[in-house]
Amino acid sequence: MVMFLLGWVVFCSILAFILYGLDKHKARRNQWRIPEKVLLGIAFVGGAFGALAGMRVFHHKTKHVQFVIGVPVACVLWVVILSYVLFNWL
């Protein structure tokens, strides 16, 4: 259970990081964009750490209030979930 959850968070974080980078790339070229609800959604289903890293590395969505607040909230949520699982399953 613990390894599955950790693997899930790593997978989602890598995916989120890639999506944020891809969206920034497309934004610069005025191409089709990834919907904001997808970018926020991936953060809340496990990719919060990758989403936060993507925001910082690519300087993407850093002026949007829902991202500036939502992604750190998702990080805190996942820290709580992971802490709970680690302390209760080990």
C-alpha positions in Angstrom: 0.0 0.0 0.0 2.7 2.5 1.0 4.9 1.7 -2.1 1.9 2.0 -4.4 0.9 5.4 -2.9 4.5 6.6 -3.2 4.7 5.4 -6.7 1.5 7.0 -7.6 2.7 10.4 -6.2 6.0 10.1 -8.1 4.2 9.2 -11.3 1.6 12.0 -11.0 4.3 14.5 -10.1 6.4 13.7 -13.1 3.3 13.9 -15.3 2.3 17.3 -13.7 5.8 18.7 -14.3 5.7 17.7 -17.9 2.2 19.1 -18.4 3.1 22.4 -16.9 6.2 22.6 -19.2 4.2 21.6 -22.2 1.5 24.2 -21.5 4.0 26.9 -21.1 5.6 25.9 -24.4 2.2 26.0 -26.1 1.4 29.3 -24.5 4.5 30.9 -26.0 3.5 29.7 -29.5 -0.2 30.6 -29.2 -1.2 26.9 -29.7 -3.9 24.8 -28.1 -3.5 24.8 -24.3 -4.1 22.3 -21.6 -7.2 23.3 -19.6 -6.6 24.9 -16.2 -8.9 22.3 -14.5 -6.6 19.6 -15.9 -3.5 21.3 -14.5 -5.1 21.8 -11.1 -6.7 18.4 -11.2 -3.4 16.6 -11.6 -2.1 18.5 -8.6 -4.9 17.3 -6.4 -4.9 13.6 -7.5 -1.2 13.2 -6.6 1.0 15.5 -8.7 1.1 18.5 -6.3 4.9 18.4 -5.9 5.5 18.2 -9.7 2.9 21.0 -10.3 4.7 23.2 -7.8 8.0 22.4 -9.4 6.6 23.1 -12.8 5.2 26.5 -11.7 8.6 27.5 -10.3 10.9 26.1 -13.1 8.7 27.3 -16.0 7.4 30.4 -14.3 3.9 29.2 -15.3 0.6 30.1 -13.8 2.3 32.1 -11.1 0.0 35.1 -11.4 -3.2 33.0 -11.3 -4.7 33.1 -7.8 -6.3 29.6 -8.1 -2.8 28.2 -8.8 -0.9 30.2 -6.3 -3.2 29.0 -3.6 -4.5 25.7 -5.0 -1.2 24.0 -5.7 0.4 24.7 -2.3 -2.9 23.5 -0.7 -2.6 20.3 -2.7 1.0 19.9 -1.5 -0.1 20.2 2.1 -2.9 17.8 1.5 -0.5 15.2 0.1 2.0 15.7 2.9 -0.8 15.0 5.4 -2.0 11.9 3.4 1.5 10.5 3.0 2.3 11.2 6.7 -0.9 9.5 7.8 -0.2 6.4 5.6 3.5 6.2 6.6 2.8 6.5 10.3 -0.1 4.1 10.4 1.1 1.4 8.0 4.7 1.1 9.1 
